[in-house]
Amino acid sequence: MDKLNKSKRARYQRLNTQLKGIFKPTDIMMSRLATIEAILHHKIKYYAWTGIYLLVDGELLVHSYQGPVACQRLAKDKGVCWAAINQNKTLVIPDVNDFPGHIACNSATNSEIVVPLKNQEGHIIGVFDVDSFELNSFDEIDAEELEKIINMAFEL
């Protein structure tokens, strides 16, 4: 593993530790997720938009976020967020312009990572979505570490 990847992983691990300390006072999972999005958005330079979309009556609706104004509702079965739900896995998209059906809530977005949010029963309730203005911002380290951090919000 090269020095840049070690540094990236170490940053996520420091943030994970910081979040564990913050989470202790609350039992509200959505509060923990909002805290995750705020801290990651402000601590990781390449995060341009960081937010949560929730499944509500079969629709994917914006819940909370940091960054420019978001799409309020994402068209069913279109875009990266729905693809992550339909495939039941985290998706790393190096160039959103190459993704069929990409929903451009912000035309300046160039790469994206989406992590499905699963409740304690394992059902997908929404997604954690991060956009970047740079190409190739996200990789497997982001995916692995984000999954750990997001899962922590559901475990406490």
N, C-alpha and C positions, 0 to 999 in steps of 0.2 A: 504494500500500500504506500503510495507516495505521500510526501509531506503535506500537500494540499488536502488530500482526502483525510489524513489523520487529524488535521486542524479542523475540518468540517465536522467530523464525527465528534471530536472533543467539544466543539461549540454546542452541538445538540445535547451532549451528555451534561454539560454545565447547565443548560437551560432546563433539562429534565429535572435535575436536582433542585434548581430554583423553583420550578413549578410545584414540586412535591411539598416544599416548605410553605408555599402560598395556599395550597389546597386544603391544608389541615382544618381551617376554620369553617369550611362550608361542605354541606352534603348535597348541594344542588349541582347536578351534572352539567346543566346548561351554563351555569356560572363558571364552572371550571373550563368548559370549552371556550367561552368568551375570553377568559383570562389567557388561555393558550393562544388564541388568535392575536390578541393584543401584544403579548410579549414577543411571540415569534415575528410578528409584523415589524415591530420596532427594533428588534435585536438582529435580524438577519437582513443584510443590506439588499439582497436581490429579490426580496418579497415585496412586490408592488401592490398586490391586492390579496387579502387573506380573509377568508370568511367561511360561513356555514350555510348550506342550503339544507332545508328539512323537507322530508316527504310528508305532505299533508293532503289526505284524501286523494292520493295518486298523483299529486302535482308536486313539483320541486320548487319550493319558495325560499327566497332569501330570508335568513334569520338575523344574523349579526355579522358585521364585517369591519375591517379596517382598510382604508384606501378610497379610491374614487367610487362614485355612485355605481351600484350594481344593477344587473337585470333583476327585476322583482320575481319573475317566473321564468323558468327555463322550459322551452318546448319539449314535450314528452319524446323520449328516445332520440334526442339530438344532442350533440355536443359531448364534451369530455366527462362532465358530471354524470349524465345519464349512462354513458358507456361504462363508467366505473361501477355504477349501480348494477347495470345489466350483466356485467362480467364478474361482479362480486370480487373486485380486486382493485388495489391501488394502481393508478395509471400515471406514468411519467411521459409527458409529451414534449419532446425537444423543440419542435416548431409547430405551433398550433395552426399555422397556415397550411400545413400538410395533412391536417386531421379532417377527414370527411365529416361534414356537418357541424364543424366548430361554430359555437355561438360567440360572436365577438361583442361582449358587453363593453369592452374598451378596445378600440382598434390598435392601440399601442402595445397590447399584450403580445408576446412572442412565444413564451413557453409556459407550461402549466403542470401541476401535479394535483391529483385528486385522490383522497383517501376516504373510502366508505366508512360511515359511522354506524357501528353495530351496537345494539343494546345488549344487556347481559344475557338475553336469550339467543343472541346471534342474528337477530333480524336487523336489516339495514333500515335506519331511520333518517338518513340523510348523507351528506358528504362534507368533508373538510376540503376546501378548494384554495389553492394558492396559485397566483399568476405572477409572472415576471415580465418586465419589459425587454429583457435580454433573451437571446436564443440559448438553448442548451443549459438553462440554469439548474435544472434538477437532474438527479441521478439516483442510483440505487441506495446510496447513503441517505439522501433525503427521504426516500421511501421508507427504508427500514427505521430510521430514527423518528420520523413523523408518526409512523404506525405505533411505535412504543409510547410516544408522548400522548397521542390521541387515546390509546387504550387505557392509559393511566387515568384519564378523566372518567372512565366508566367503571374502574376497579375500586375506587375509594368509596 
